[in-house]
Amino acid sequence: MIKTMKALIQREFWEHRGAFIKAPKIIGIVLLVTTLIAYITIRVTSAKVNGEAILQSGILELKDMSLENLILFWDGMFIGTSTLYFMVLFFVMYFFMLGSLYDDRKDGSILFWKSLPVSDAETVISKILTAILFVPIVYSLIYFVVLILLMIFYSIILLFHGLNPIELVWSPAQFIKGTLVMFSGTLIQAMWALPIYGWLMFCSAWFKKRPFIYSVIIPAIIAFSWYWFKVLTSLQFTNISVFKSPAVYLGHAMFPYSNDYMGFSGIQFNDDSEAQLSEILANLFASVQRMEILYGIIFAGILFSVSIWVRRYRNTT
């Protein structure tokens, strides 16, 4: 069982190497190149307008910043970069789950995979584990490496200008806590996204063509029909509660430490800057204790079970 599951998960990484491994690497490269381009641009433009002295004095002022402000800066950098990874991870998993049981029917490879001694349940479970556990871990590990490279790059810039990177980068930056926020965030993001993943896998298994269109159109029709019913029966034009529950799951699935409607009330930059990442971690784990998580797990479990049943009888598109 374990060897079979390992082989199935390795298959997913082999088939989706670009999305699972290359994509987070490309994000890191873009962040590093963007930072380098920004620094070179500032250097060149400063030289052309005789502003090198101003640039140097501005950089030297960093050593006069308070420890609280330095911690605040690095917390913001951790939050910003991790949010970018969260967004990319969600969209990658969205299309992975949408094609999880459709693509092998579309290209006919399902006949080969079903000829192997692997059950439909094992195939579906391997895809679920890939989406909610192994890919988030890979993204977290690559984020960890990118974070180190960014901090090394900032350290080189500070050394070039005669400043101490230990005092300005490595000491105030809550590196371990920032990495823990990313790692915890990806796993909690997966828990909030479970009902979405379940619906996408169901669409992938059930519909013979264009599962993406059905995955969007059907929830939209149901929501607007219910809203229209409320309008006709009780004239509740402003009652948009039917849209709130999907917004809660979608908001946390894209931004794990956001509030219910894709805002960022969970990030409060107050005077106690040392507590910023601690508060975010607390908010992350507090969100897991909400009843919506349990409802989402039950809903996802039902749809995953139906997907297994459908796959047994659907071999082609």
C-alpha positions as CSV (number, residue, x, y, z in Angstrom):
1,M,0.0,0.0,0.0
2,I,2.7,2.5,1.0
3,K,4.9,1.6,-2.0
4,T,1.9,1.9,-4.3
5,M,1.0,5.3,-2.9
6,K,4.6,6.5,-3.2
7,A,4.7,5.4,-6.8
8,L,1.4,7.2,-7.6
9,I,2.5,10.4,-5.9
10,Q,5.8,10.3,-7.8
11,R,3.7,9.9,-11.0
12,E,1.9,13.1,-10.2
13,F,5.2,15.0,-9.7
14,W,6.5,13.5,-12.9
15,E,3.5,14.5,-14.9
16,H,3.2,18.0,-13.3
17,R,6.8,18.9,-12.7
18,G,6.5,22.3,-14.2
19,A,3.6,23.4,-11.9
20,F,4.8,21.6,-8.8
21,I,8.6,22.3,-8.9
22,K,9.5,24.8,-11.6
23,A,6.7,27.3,-10.8
24,P,7.9,28.1,-7.2
25,K,11.5,28.2,-8.5
26,I,10.5,30.7,-11.2
27,I,8.7,32.8,-8.5
28,G,11.9,32.9,-6.5
29,I,14.0,33.8,-9.6
30,V,11.6,36.6,-10.5
31,L,11.8,38.0,-6.9
32,L,15.6,37.9,-7.0
33,V,15.9,39.4,-10.5
34,T,13.3,42.1,-9.6
35,T,15.3,43.1,-6.5
36,L,18.5,43.2,-8.5
37,I,16.9,45.3,-11.3
38,A,15.4,47.7,-8.7
39,Y,18.8,48.2,-7.0
40,I,20.7,48.7,-10.3
41,T,18.0,51.1,-11.5
42,I,18.3,53.2,-8.4
43,R,22.1,53.2,-8.7
44,V,22.2,54.2,-12.3
45,T,19.5,56.9,-12.1
46,S,21.2,58.3,-8.9
47,A,24.5,58.5,-10.8
48,K,22.9,60.4,-13.7
49,V,21.3,63.0,-11.5
50,N,24.3,63.3,-9.2
51,G,22.3,61.7,-6.4
52,E,24.8,59.1,-5.3
53,A,25.6,61.0,-2.1
54,I,21.9,61.2,-1.3
55,L,21.5,57.4,-2.0
56,Q,24.5,56.6,0.2
57,S,23.2,58.8,3.1
58,G,19.7,57.2,2.7
59,I,21.2,53.7,3.0
60,L,23.3,54.7,5.9
61,E,20.3,55.9,7.8
62,L,19.2,52.3,8.0
63,K,21.6,51.8,10.9
64,D,19.7,54.5,12.8
65,M,16.4,52.7,12.5
66,S,15.0,51.2,15.7
67,L,14.9,47.4,16.1
68,E,11.1,47.5,16.1
69,N,11.0,49.2,12.7
70,L,13.5,46.7,11.3
71,I,11.4,43.8,12.6
72,L,8.4,45.4,11.1
73,F,10.1,45.7,7.7
74,W,11.2,42.1,7.6
75,D,7.8,40.9,8.8
76,G,6.2,42.7,5.9
77,M,8.7,41.2,3.5
78,F,7.9,37.7,4.8
79,I,4.1,38.3,4.5
80,G,4.4,39.8,1.0
81,T,6.5,37.0,-0.5
82,S,4.5,34.2,1.2
83,T,1.2,35.7,0.0
84,L,2.6,35.5,-3.6
85,Y,3.4,31.8,-3.1
86,F,-0.1,31.1,-1.5
87,M,-1.8,32.6,-4.6
88,V,0.2,30.7,-7.1
89,L,-0.2,27.5,-5.1
90,F,-3.9,27.8,-5.0
91,F,-4.2,28.4,-8.8
92,V,-1.9,25.5,-9.5
93,M,-3.9,23.2,-7.3
94,Y,-7.2,24.5,-8.8
95,F,-6.2,23.3,-12.3
96,F,-4.5,20.2,-11.0
97,M,-7.7,19.0,-9.3
98,L,-9.8,20.1,-12.2
99,G,-7.9,17.8,-14.6
100,S,-7.1,15.1,-12.0
101,L,-9.6,12.6,-13.3
102,Y,-10.4,14.2,-16.7
103,D,-7.0,14.4,-18.4
104,D,-6.2,10.7,-18.4
105,R,-9.7,10.1,-20.0
106,K,-9.1,12.8,-22.5
107,D,-5.8,11.4,-23.8
108,G,-6.9,7.7,-23.4
109,S,-4.1,6.9,-20.8
110,I,-6.8,5.8,-18.3
111,L,-6.9,2.4,-20.0
112,F,-3.3,1.9,-19.3
113,W,-3.5,3.1,-15.7
114,K,-6.5,0.9,-15.0
115,S,-4.6,-2.1,-16.4
116,L,-2.2,-1.8,-13.4
117,P,-3.0,-3.4,-10.0
118,V,-4.1,0.0,-8.5
119,S,-7.6,0.6,-7.3
120,D,-9.6,3.7,-8.1
121,A,-9.6,4.7,-4.4
122,E,-5.8,4.6,-4.3
123,T,-5.5,6.8,-7.4
124,V,-7.9,9.4,-6.0
125,I,-6.3,9.4,-2.6
126,S,-2.9,9.9,-4.1
127,K,-4.1,12.9,-6.0
128,I,-5.7,14.3,-2.8
129,L,-2.5,13.8,-0.8
130,T,-0.5,15.4,-3.6
131,A,-2.7,18.5,-3.5
132,I,-3.1,19.0,0.3
133,L,0.2,17.8,1.6
134,F,3.2,17.1,-0.7
135,V,3.0,20.0,-3.1
136,P,2.5,22.5,-0.2
137,I,5.6,21.0,1.4
138,V,7.6,21.5,-1.8
139,Y,6.4,25.1,-2.1
140,S,7.4,25.7,1.5
141,L,10.9,24.3,1.1
142,I,11.5,26.3,-2.1
143,Y,10.2,29.4,-0.3
144,F,12.7,28.7,2.5
145,V,15.6,28.6,0.0
146,V,14.4,31.8,-1.8
147,L,14.1,33.6,1.5
148,I,17.7,32.8,2.4
149,L,18.9,33.9,-1.0
150,L,17.0,37.2,-0.7
151,M,18.5,37.9,2.7
152,I,22.0,37.1,1.4
153,F,21.4,39.5,-1.5
154,Y,20.3,42.3,0.9
155,S,23.3,41.5,3.1
156,I,25.7,41.9,0.1
157,I,24.1,45.3,-0.7
158,L,24.5,46.5,2.9
159,L,28.2,45.2,3.0
160,F,28.8,47.1,-0.2
161,H,27.7,50.3,1.5
162,G,29.7,49.7,4.7
163,L,26.8,48.5,6.9
164,N,26.6,45.4,9.1
165,P,24.0,42.9,7.8
166,I,24.0,41.0,11.0
167,E,22.5,44.0,12.8
168,L,20.2,45.0,10.0
169,V,19.1,41.7,8.4
170,W,19.8,38.5,10.3
171,S,19.2,39.7,13.8
172,P,15.9,41.6,13.4
173,A,14.5,39.2,10.7
174,Q,12.4,36.5,12.4
175,F,13.5,34.0,9.9
176,I,12.4,30.8,11.6
177,K,9.0,32.2,12.5
178,G,8.6,33.6,9.0
179,T,9.3,30.1,7.5
180,L,6.9,28.6,10.0
181,V,4.2,31.0,8.9
182,M,4.6,29.8,5.3
183,F,4.7,26.1,6.2
184,S,1.7,26.3,8.5
185,G,-0.1,28.6,6.0
186,T,0.2,26.2,3.1
187,L,-1.3,23.3,5.1
188,I,-4.1,25.4,6.6
189,Q,-4.7,26.8,3.1
190,A,-5.2,23.2,2.0
191,M,-7.8,22.5,4.7
192,W,-9.8,25.5,3.8
193,A,-9.6,24.6,0.1
194,L,-10.7,21.0,0.6
195,P,-14.4,21.6,-0.4
196,I,-13.2,23.5,-3.5
197,Y,-10.8,20.6,-4.4
198,G,-13.6,18.1,-3.8
199,W,-15.9,20.0,-6.1
200,L,-13.2,20.3,-8.8
201,M,-12.4,16.6,-8.6
202,F,-16.1,15.7,-8.9
203,C,-16.4,17.9,-12.0
204,S,-13.3,16.3,-13.4
205,A,-14.8,12.8,-12.9
206,W,-18.4,13.5,-13.8
207,F,-18.4,15.8,-16.8
208,K,-17.2,14.4,-20.2
209,K,-16.2,17.7,-21.6
210,R,-15.2,21.2,-20.4
211,P,-15.1,20.5,-16.6
212,F,-13.8,24.1,-16.0
213,I,-17.0,25.7,-17.4
214,Y,-19.3,23.4,-15.4
215,S,-17.2,24.0,-12.2
216,V,-17.9,27.7,-12.4
217,I,-21.3,27.9,-14.1
218,I,-23.1,25.4,-11.8
219,P,-22.2,27.2,-8.4
220,A,-23.0,30.6,-10.0
221,I,-26.4,29.4,-11.3
222,I,-27.3,27.9,-7.8
223,A,-26.2,31.1,-6.0
224,F,-28.0,33.5,-8.3
225,S,-31.1,31.3,-8.3
226,W,-31.3,31.3,-4.6
227,Y,-30.7,35.1,-4.5
228,W,-33.5,35.6,-7.0
229,F,-35.8,33.4,-5.0
230,K,-35.1,35.5,-1.9
231,V,-35.8,38.6,-3.9
232,L,-39.1,37.3,-5.3
233,T,-40.4,35.9,-2.0
234,S,-39.3,38.5,0.5
235,L,-37.9,41.4,-1.5
236,Q,-34.4,40.9,0.1
237,F,-32.4,42.8,-2.5
238,T,-29.5,43.4,-0.2
239,N,-29.4,39.9,1.2
240,I,-26.2,38.4,-0.3
241,S,-25.6,35.8,2.4
242,V,-25.7,33.0,-0.3
243,F,-22.4,34.4,-1.6
244,K,-20.7,34.7,1.8
245,S,-20.0,31.0,2.5
246,P,-18.1,30.5,-0.9
247,A,-16.3,33.8,-0.3
248,V,-15.1,32.5,3.2
249,Y,-13.7,29.3,1.7
250,L,-12.2,31.0,-1.3
251,G,-10.7,33.8,0.7
252,H,-8.9,31.5,3.1
253,A,-7.9,29.1,0.3
254,M,-6.1,32.0,-1.5
255,F,-4.9,34.0,1.5
256,P,-4.8,31.7,4.6
257,Y,-4.3,34.6,7.1
258,S,-6.9,36.9,5.6
259,N,-10.3,37.6,7.0
260,D,-13.4,36.0,5.7
261,Y,-13.8,38.1,2.5
262,M,-10.2,38.2,1.1
263,G,-9.2,41.1,3.2
264,F,-6.2,41.2,5.6
265,S,-7.7,42.1,9.0
266,G,-5.6,39.3,10.4
267,I,-2.5,41.4,9.8
268,Q,-2.4,44.3,12.2
269,F,0.8,46.3,12.2
270,N,0.8,47.7,15.7
271,D,3.5,49.1,17.9
272,D,4.5,45.6,19.2
273,S,6.2,44.6,16.1
274,E,7.8,41.5,17.6
275,A,4.3,40.0,17.9
276,Q,3.4,40.4,14.2
277,L,4.2,36.9,13.0
278,S,3.1,35.4,16.3
279,E,-0.3,37.0,15.8
280,I,-0.5,35.6,12.3
281,L,0.4,32.1,13.5
282,A,-2.3,32.4,16.2
283,N,-4.8,33.5,13.6
284,L,-3.9,30.7,11.4
285,F,-4.4,28.0,14.0
286,A,-7.6,29.7,15.3
287,S,-9.1,29.6,11.9
288,V,-8.8,25.8,11.9
289,Q,-11.0,25.5,14.9
290,R,-14.0,27.1,13.1
291,M,-17.0,24.9,12.2
292,E,-16.6,25.8,8.5
293,I,-13.5,23.6,8.4
294,L,-15.6,20.6,9.6
295,Y,-18.4,21.3,7.2
296,G,-15.8,21.6,4.4
297,I,-14.2,18.3,5.3
298,I,-17.6,16.5,5.3
299,F,-18.6,18.1,1.9
300,A,-15.2,17.2,0.4
301,G,-15.3,13.7,1.7
302,I,-18.7,13.1,0.0
303,L,-17.5,14.5,-3.3
304,F,-14.2,12.5,-3.2
305,S,-16.2,9.3,-2.5
306,V,-18.5,10.0,-5.4
307,S,-15.5,10.8,-7.6
308,I,-14.1,7.3,-6.8
309,W,-17.4,5.7,-7.7
310,V,-17.7,7.6,-11.0
311,R,-14.1,6.7,-12.0
312,R,-14.9,3.0,-11.8
313,Y,-17.4,3.3,-14.6
314,R,-16.1,6.1,-16.8
315,N,-13.2,5.2,-19.0
316,T,-13.4,7.7,-21.8
317,T,-14.7,11.1,-22.5
